[in-house]
Amino acid sequence: MKIILGSKSENRRWVLRQAGYTFGVMVSDVNEKSIRHDNFYELPLLLARAKTEALLPRVKESALLITADQVVVWKNELREKPRDLNEARRFLETFSGSPFPAECVNGIMITNTTTGHSKLEREISKVFFSKIPPENIESFLASGDALAFAGGFTPQSPLIAPFIRIEGSLESVLGLPINVVKRYMKELT
C-alpha cells in the first residue's frame, strides 16, 4: 500500500527513509497557531488530526496517510518552534544543565484512505541536557537550524548531540516515533 507522509519536516522524512520506507509527501496548509489547547500534551494530537482532515480530501488513491506534530514542554512551558533567535537562545540556555527534561510530545495519526480507519496516539520522549558551552549555543544559533525545530534544538546537530541524553527514542525526539508508525501501519493494512 502506498505511504504518504503529510509533513514537510525533513526529520520525519529522514526517520521514514532510515526505516526503509518509500513514500510520497503532501503538505497541509493548517495554520498551527490557530489550534490551541490549555493542556499542552493534547495539542500535538489536535494538530495531527487537523493535518489529516486537511489532507484526506486531496488523497485520490489507496494509501496510508501519516501525519504528525510535536511540541516541547519544559517545566510546564510550551516550546514550539522559536519565533526568533532570542527565543531560541533562551530555550537553549534554560535547557543547558537543567535537571528538568525537555519533553518531546508527539501526536501521530495514521489513516487508511480506503477504509477510513485511523489510529491516533501520543508518544513522549524526554531529553536531558548537560551544560552546553555558550560557544556551541551561539554556533548552533548562527547555523539557523534552531528556528526549524520545536524547542529550538535537534539531536542531529554535532553542536548539541554531545550534551543530551534521551529517555525514549531518537525517532520520537525527531518527531516521528517509528515504533508507533510501524505498529499502526500493520494494524491498518
C-alpha positions as CSV (number, residue, x, y, z in Angstrom):
1,M,0.0,0.0,0.0
2,K,1.3,3.5,-0.8
3,I,2.5,5.6,2.1
4,I,2.0,9.3,2.2
5,L,3.8,11.4,4.8
6,G,1.7,14.5,5.5
7,S,4.6,16.7,6.7
8,K,7.2,19.0,5.4
9,S,9.6,18.0,8.2
10,E,13.0,16.9,7.0
11,N,13.4,15.0,10.3
12,R,10.3,12.9,9.7
13,R,11.3,12.2,6.1
14,W,14.7,11.0,7.5
15,V,13.1,8.7,10.0
16,L,10.9,7.0,7.4
17,R,13.8,6.7,4.9
18,Q,16.0,5.2,7.7
19,A,13.3,2.7,8.4
20,G,13.4,1.6,4.8
21,Y,10.1,3.0,3.6
22,T,9.4,4.6,0.2
23,F,6.8,7.3,0.4
24,G,5.2,10.4,-1.1
25,V,4.9,13.7,0.6
26,M,1.9,16.0,0.9
27,V,1.9,19.2,3.0
28,S,-1.2,20.5,4.7
29,D,-1.6,24.2,5.0
30,V,-3.0,24.0,8.5
31,N,-2.4,27.2,10.5
32,E,-0.9,25.5,13.5
33,K,-1.0,28.7,15.7
34,S,-4.8,28.8,15.2
35,I,-5.1,25.5,17.1
36,R,-4.6,25.8,20.8
37,H,-5.3,23.8,23.9
38,D,-4.7,24.5,27.6
39,N,-3.3,21.0,28.0
40,F,0.0,21.1,26.0
41,Y,0.0,17.3,25.9
42,E,-3.2,17.3,23.9
43,L,-2.0,19.9,21.4
44,P,0.0,17.6,19.1
45,L,-2.9,15.2,18.9
46,L,-5.2,18.1,17.7
47,L,-2.6,19.2,15.2
48,A,-2.0,15.8,13.8
49,R,-5.8,15.3,13.4
50,A,-6.2,18.7,11.8
51,K,-3.5,17.9,9.2
52,T,-5.2,14.6,8.4
53,E,-8.5,16.3,7.9
54,A,-6.9,18.9,5.7
55,L,-5.1,16.3,3.5
56,L,-7.7,13.5,3.2
57,P,-9.8,15.3,0.6
58,R,-6.7,15.7,-1.6
59,V,-5.7,12.0,-1.5
60,K,-7.1,10.3,-4.5
61,E,-5.7,6.8,-4.1
62,S,-5.5,4.0,-1.7
63,A,-2.8,4.9,0.8
64,L,-1.7,5.1,4.4
65,L,-1.6,8.7,5.3
66,I,0.8,9.6,8.2
67,T,0.5,13.0,9.9
68,A,2.3,14.1,13.0
69,D,3.1,17.1,15.1
70,Q,5.4,17.8,18.0
71,V,5.7,20.3,20.8
72,V,8.3,20.5,23.6
73,V,7.1,21.0,27.1
74,W,9.7,22.2,29.7
75,K,8.7,23.0,33.3
76,N,5.0,23.3,32.2
77,E,6.0,25.8,29.5
78,L,5.1,25.2,25.8
79,R,8.1,25.4,23.5
80,E,7.2,25.2,19.8
81,K,9.5,26.4,17.0
82,P,11.2,29.6,18.3
83,R,9.8,32.9,17.0
84,D,13.3,34.3,16.6
85,L,16.9,33.8,17.6
86,N,16.5,35.4,21.0
87,E,13.7,33.0,21.9
88,A,15.9,30.1,20.6
89,R,18.8,31.3,22.8
90,R,16.6,31.5,25.8
91,F,15.3,27.9,25.2
92,L,18.9,26.5,24.9
93,E,20.3,28.5,27.8
94,T,17.5,27.3,30.1
95,F,17.7,23.7,28.9
96,S,21.5,23.7,29.4
97,G,22.4,22.0,32.7
98,S,18.8,21.9,33.9
99,P,17.6,19.0,36.0
100,F,14.3,19.2,34.1
101,P,13.9,17.4,30.8
102,A,12.6,18.8,27.6
103,E,9.6,16.6,26.9
104,C,9.1,16.0,23.2
105,V,5.4,15.4,22.9
106,N,4.3,13.8,19.6
107,G,0.9,13.4,18.1
108,I,0.8,10.7,15.3
109,M,-2.2,9.9,13.2
110,I,-2.2,7.2,10.6
111,T,-5.2,6.7,8.3
112,N,-6.1,4.1,5.7
113,T,-7.6,6.2,3.0
114,T,-9.6,3.2,1.6
115,T,-11.3,2.1,4.8
116,G,-11.3,5.4,6.6
117,H,-9.9,3.8,9.7
118,S,-7.4,5.8,11.7
119,K,-5.2,5.4,14.7
120,L,-4.1,8.4,16.8
121,E,-1.5,8.2,19.6
122,R,0.7,10.4,21.8
123,E,4.3,9.5,22.3
124,I,6.7,11.3,24.7
125,S,10.4,11.1,24.9
126,K,12.5,13.1,27.3
127,V,15.7,15.0,26.6
128,F,18.1,15.8,29.4
129,F,20.8,18.4,28.8
130,S,24.1,18.7,30.4
131,K,25.8,22.1,30.4
132,I,26.1,23.3,26.7
133,P,29.1,25.5,26.2
134,P,28.0,29.1,25.2
135,E,30.1,28.9,22.0
136,N,28.1,25.8,20.9
137,I,24.9,27.6,21.6
138,E,26.0,30.6,19.5
139,S,27.3,28.4,16.7
140,F,24.1,26.5,16.6
141,L,22.0,29.7,16.5
142,A,24.3,31.0,13.7
143,S,23.5,27.9,11.6
144,G,19.8,29.0,11.5
145,D,18.7,25.4,12.5
146,A,17.3,26.4,15.8
147,L,14.2,28.1,14.2
148,A,13.3,24.9,12.4
149,F,12.6,22.7,15.4
150,A,10.2,22.5,18.3
151,G,12.2,23.6,21.4
152,G,14.8,25.2,19.2
153,F,17.2,22.1,19.1
154,T,17.8,18.9,17.2
155,P,19.8,15.9,18.5
156,Q,21.2,15.6,15.0
157,S,23.4,18.7,15.4
158,P,27.0,17.9,16.4
159,L,26.9,21.1,18.4
160,I,24.1,19.8,20.6
161,A,24.3,16.0,20.5
162,P,27.2,15.6,22.9
163,F,25.2,17.4,25.6
164,I,22.0,15.4,25.6
165,R,20.7,12.2,26.9
166,I,17.4,10.8,25.5
167,E,14.9,8.7,27.5
168,G,12.8,7.2,24.8
169,S,13.8,7.1,21.2
170,L,15.8,9.3,18.8
171,E,12.9,9.0,16.3
172,S,10.4,10.3,18.8
173,V,12.7,13.3,19.5
174,L,12.9,13.8,15.8
175,G,9.1,14.0,15.6
176,L,8.1,10.6,14.2
177,P,8.2,7.6,16.7
178,I,8.8,4.8,14.2
179,N,7.6,2.1,16.7
180,V,4.2,3.7,16.7
181,V,4.2,4.2,12.9
182,K,5.1,0.5,12.2
183,R,2.6,-0.8,14.7
184,Y,-0.3,1.2,13.3
185,M,0.7,0.7,9.7
186,K,0.4,-3.1,10.3
187,E,-2.9,-2.8,12.1
188,L,-4.4,-0.6,9.4
189,T,-3.5,-2.8,6.4
